[in-house]
Amino acid sequence: MHSVVKVMFPVTKVFSYFDSNDFDLVVDDIVIVETEFGMDFGIVKKSPYVEESDNLPESFGKIIRKASEDDKKQLLENQEKAEKALEIAKKYSKELELNMSFVDCCYTFDRNQLIFSFVADNRVDFRELAKKLAQKYKTRIELRQIGVRDKAKKVGGLGPCGLFLCCHTFLTDFNSVSINMAKNQFLALNPSKINGICGRLLCCLGYENDLYTELKKGYPKIGSMIETVNGVGKVSSIDVFKGTFQVDLKDRGLIELKKEDYHGSSE
């Protein structure tokens, strides 16, 4: 059993668990934590609670302290220095003719590591760039190539629904999303409708997919030929919320039937 606290690193939006070290912590406290890369800072997202050892990783860091006013000043200094380092990195990459687009840059709290994130269409040989940055900043340099979904998570923005991006506000992981989910929800397969601003399928396609799968049970498949009291016809559409489906009888046009009117094999 361990007393643990859930902490989010604001730059990467990654959540990790730490030994609470008997600190009295509440949500939104800023804390200095021990990580494999040295000291870093995070924001408490779940107050200390007791967790079974089997549910935790084999090793995890500790909360070193609550952030003091001096710590917060250092955080601001780190951010200012990282912004300048980002501009230098862009300049160096242009000089080296590297096809990469930088997203952000951050220092670990103790400045033992300077981390750059970038996107690129292909793999980039950034060894010379890393060498130049290390010579200038005298610290460990890490260049991370991330995907477009990760970029959207970092940068944020508004989705087609008009709300802030889910990945930037509350999603912690990118679950698999497939085109079959859009088909399952009777959505038009128009990229402008089912893709997010990152260019990938909308994460929210997965939110209601299980519900649609359950609601569609007992309906005939769209495109199938079925026997009705008015003759044989082709199923043209299904409305799971009204509990009806439409059948095209060719000579007689479309008729609407209720789900309970269908007694064939279910989907």
C-alpha positions as CSV (number, residue, x, y, z in Angstrom):
1,M,0.0,0.0,0.0
2,H,1.3,3.4,-0.9
3,S,0.0,7.0,-0.4
4,V,0.2,8.4,-4.0
5,V,-0.8,11.6,-5.7
6,K,-1.7,12.1,-9.4
7,V,0.3,14.8,-11.1
8,M,0.1,16.3,-14.5
9,F,3.1,17.9,-16.3
10,P,1.6,20.9,-18.0
11,V,3.9,21.1,-21.0
12,T,3.4,17.5,-22.1
13,K,-0.1,17.0,-20.6
14,V,1.2,13.6,-19.3
15,F,-0.1,12.2,-16.0
16,S,2.2,10.3,-13.6
17,Y,1.9,9.0,-10.0
18,F,4.2,10.0,-7.2
19,D,4.8,9.0,-3.6
20,S,3.0,11.8,-1.7
21,N,5.8,11.8,0.8
22,D,3.2,12.7,3.5
23,F,2.6,16.1,2.1
24,D,-0.8,17.6,2.6
25,L,-1.7,18.3,-1.0
26,V,-4.9,19.4,-2.8
27,V,-5.9,19.6,-6.5
28,D,-4.1,22.4,-8.4
29,D,-1.2,22.6,-6.0
30,I,2.1,23.1,-7.9
31,V,4.7,20.6,-6.8
32,I,8.4,19.9,-7.4
33,V,8.8,16.2,-8.2
34,E,11.6,13.6,-8.6
35,T,11.7,12.1,-12.1
36,E,14.2,9.9,-14.0
37,F,15.5,13.0,-15.7
38,G,15.9,15.0,-12.5
39,M,13.6,17.5,-10.7
40,D,10.6,18.8,-12.6
41,F,7.4,20.5,-11.7
42,G,3.8,19.4,-12.1
43,I,0.2,20.2,-11.0
44,V,-1.7,18.0,-8.6
45,K,-4.8,16.5,-10.3
46,K,-5.8,14.1,-7.6
47,S,-5.2,14.5,-3.9
48,P,-3.1,11.8,-2.0
49,Y,-4.9,8.5,-1.7
50,V,-3.9,4.9,-0.8
51,E,-3.3,2.6,-3.7
52,E,-2.4,-1.1,-3.8
53,S,1.2,-1.7,-4.8
54,D,0.1,-4.1,-7.6
55,N,-1.7,-1.2,-9.3
56,L,1.4,0.9,-9.4
57,P,4.6,0.9,-11.5
58,E,7.6,-0.9,-9.9
59,S,9.4,2.4,-9.3
60,F,8.1,5.9,-9.2
61,G,9.4,9.2,-7.9
62,K,8.5,11.3,-4.9
63,I,7.0,14.7,-4.2
64,I,10.0,16.7,-3.1
65,R,8.1,19.8,-2.0
66,K,5.3,22.2,-2.7
67,A,6.5,24.9,-5.0
68,S,7.7,28.0,-3.2
69,E,7.6,31.5,-4.5
70,D,11.2,31.1,-5.5
71,D,10.3,27.9,-7.4
72,K,7.6,29.7,-9.2
73,K,10.0,32.5,-10.2
74,Q,12.4,29.9,-11.5
75,L,9.5,28.3,-13.6
76,L,8.9,31.7,-15.2
77,E,12.6,32.1,-15.9
78,N,12.7,28.6,-17.4
79,Q,9.8,29.4,-19.7
80,E,11.5,32.6,-20.9
81,K,14.8,30.9,-21.5
82,A,13.0,28.0,-23.3
83,E,11.2,30.5,-25.6
84,K,14.6,32.0,-26.6
85,A,16.1,28.5,-27.1
86,L,13.2,27.7,-29.4
87,E,14.0,30.6,-31.7
88,I,17.7,29.6,-31.7
89,A,16.8,26.0,-32.6
90,K,14.6,27.2,-35.5
91,K,17.5,29.3,-36.8
92,Y,20.0,26.4,-36.6
93,S,17.6,24.0,-38.3
94,K,17.1,26.5,-41.1
95,E,20.9,26.9,-41.5
96,L,21.2,23.1,-41.6
97,E,18.4,22.8,-44.1
98,L,16.4,20.4,-41.9
99,N,12.8,19.8,-42.9
100,M,11.2,20.1,-39.4
101,S,8.6,22.3,-37.8
102,F,9.1,23.0,-34.1
103,V,6.1,22.9,-31.8
104,D,7.5,23.9,-28.4
105,C,10.5,23.8,-26.1
106,C,10.8,23.4,-22.3
107,Y,13.4,23.0,-19.6
108,T,13.1,20.5,-16.8
109,F,12.8,22.4,-13.5
110,D,16.5,22.0,-12.6
111,R,17.6,22.8,-16.2
112,N,19.4,19.5,-16.5
113,Q,17.5,18.9,-19.8
114,L,16.2,21.0,-22.6
115,I,13.5,19.3,-24.6
116,F,12.3,20.3,-28.1
117,S,9.2,18.9,-29.8
118,F,8.8,19.0,-33.6
119,V,6.8,17.5,-36.4
120,A,8.2,16.4,-39.8
121,D,6.9,14.4,-42.7
122,N,9.9,12.0,-42.6
123,R,12.6,11.0,-40.2
124,V,15.1,13.8,-39.6
125,D,18.8,13.4,-39.0
126,F,19.2,16.0,-36.3
127,R,22.5,14.9,-34.8
128,E,24.3,18.0,-35.9
129,L,21.5,20.2,-34.6
130,A,21.6,18.5,-31.2
131,K,25.4,19.0,-31.1
132,K,25.1,22.7,-31.8
133,L,22.4,23.2,-29.2
134,A,24.3,21.2,-26.6
135,Q,27.4,23.4,-27.2
136,K,25.4,26.5,-26.7
137,Y,23.3,25.6,-23.7
138,K,25.7,23.2,-21.9
139,T,22.9,20.8,-20.9
140,R,21.3,17.6,-22.1
141,I,19.3,18.1,-25.3
142,E,16.4,16.0,-26.4
143,L,14.7,16.4,-29.8
144,R,11.3,14.6,-29.9
145,Q,9.6,14.0,-33.2
146,I,5.8,13.9,-32.5
147,G,2.7,13.2,-34.6
148,V,0.1,15.7,-35.7
149,R,-2.3,14.5,-32.9
150,D,0.3,15.2,-30.3
151,K,0.9,18.6,-31.8
152,A,-2.8,19.4,-31.5
153,K,-2.7,18.2,-27.9
154,K,0.1,20.6,-27.1
155,V,-1.1,23.6,-29.1
156,G,-4.8,23.4,-28.6
157,G,-7.6,25.1,-30.5
158,L,-11.3,24.8,-31.3
159,G,-12.8,21.7,-32.7
160,P,-15.6,21.6,-35.4
161,C,-18.1,21.5,-32.4
162,G,-17.0,24.9,-31.3
163,L,-15.4,23.7,-28.1
164,F,-11.8,23.5,-27.0
165,L,-10.1,20.3,-28.3
166,C,-10.7,17.3,-26.1
167,C,-7.0,16.2,-26.4
168,H,-5.9,19.6,-25.0
169,T,-8.4,19.8,-22.2
170,F,-9.1,16.3,-20.7
171,L,-8.0,13.3,-22.8
172,T,-4.9,11.7,-21.4
173,D,-4.4,9.0,-24.1
174,F,-5.2,8.7,-27.8
175,N,-7.4,5.7,-28.2
176,S,-7.7,4.0,-31.6
177,V,-10.3,5.6,-33.9
178,S,-11.3,3.9,-37.2
179,I,-13.4,4.8,-40.2
180,N,-15.7,2.0,-39.3
181,M,-16.8,4.0,-36.3
182,A,-18.0,6.8,-38.6
183,K,-19.9,4.2,-40.7
184,N,-21.4,2.6,-37.6
185,Q,-22.9,6.0,-36.7
186,F,-24.3,6.7,-40.2
187,L,-22.0,9.6,-40.7
188,A,-21.1,10.9,-44.2
189,L,-17.5,9.9,-45.0
190,N,-16.5,13.5,-45.8
191,P,-13.0,14.3,-44.4
192,S,-14.1,17.8,-43.6
193,K,-16.8,16.4,-41.3
194,I,-15.1,13.5,-39.6
195,N,-11.5,14.8,-39.4
196,G,-10.2,17.0,-36.6
197,I,-8.0,20.0,-37.0
198,C,-5.0,17.7,-36.8
199,G,-6.1,16.0,-40.0
200,R,-6.8,12.7,-38.3
201,L,-10.2,11.1,-37.5
202,L,-12.1,12.9,-34.7
203,C,-11.4,11.4,-31.2
204,C,-15.0,11.9,-30.3
205,L,-16.0,9.2,-32.9
206,G,-15.2,6.7,-30.2
207,Y,-17.4,8.3,-27.5
208,E,-20.8,7.0,-28.7
209,N,-19.6,4.1,-30.9
210,D,-20.5,1.4,-28.3
211,L,-24.0,3.0,-27.8
212,Y,-24.7,2.9,-31.6
213,T,-23.5,-0.7,-31.8
214,E,-26.0,-1.6,-29.0
215,L,-28.9,0.4,-30.4
216,K,-28.5,-1.1,-33.9
217,K,-29.1,-4.6,-32.7
218,G,-32.3,-6.0,-34.1
219,Y,-32.3,-3.9,-37.2
220,P,-31.8,-5.2,-40.7
221,K,-28.6,-4.1,-42.5
222,I,-28.7,-1.1,-44.7
223,G,-28.7,-2.3,-48.3
224,S,-30.2,-5.7,-47.5
225,M,-33.4,-7.0,-49.1
226,I,-36.2,-7.9,-46.7
227,E,-39.8,-9.0,-46.9
228,T,-42.5,-6.6,-45.7
229,V,-46.2,-6.7,-45.5
230,N,-46.2,-4.5,-48.6
231,G,-43.7,-6.6,-50.6
232,V,-39.9,-7.0,-50.9
233,G,-37.8,-4.0,-50.6
234,K,-34.3,-2.7,-49.9
235,V,-33.4,-1.1,-46.6
236,S,-32.2,2.4,-47.3
237,S,-31.8,4.0,-43.8
238,I,-32.1,3.4,-40.1
239,D,-33.0,5.9,-37.3
240,V,-32.0,4.3,-34.0
241,F,-33.4,7.2,-32.0
242,K,-36.9,7.0,-33.5
243,G,-36.7,3.2,-33.6
244,T,-37.6,3.1,-37.3
245,F,-36.0,2.2,-40.6
246,Q,-37.0,2.9,-44.2
247,V,-37.4,0.4,-47.0
248,D,-37.5,1.2,-50.7
249,L,-40.2,-0.8,-52.5
250,K,-39.2,0.6,-55.9
251,D,-42.7,0.9,-57.5
252,R,-44.3,2.2,-54.3
253,G,-41.4,4.3,-53.0
254,L,-40.2,4.5,-49.4
255,I,-42.1,3.2,-46.5
256,E,-41.1,3.6,-42.8
257,L,-41.3,0.6,-40.5
258,K,-40.7,0.2,-36.8
259,K,-37.9,-1.9,-35.4
260,E,-40.4,-4.4,-33.9
261,D,-41.8,-4.9,-37.4
262,Y,-38.6,-6.6,-38.4
263,H,-38.3,-10.3,-37.5
264,G,-35.3,-11.3,-39.5
265,S,-31.7,-11.9,-38.3
266,S,-30.3,-9.0,-36.3
267,E,-27.2,-7.0,-37.2
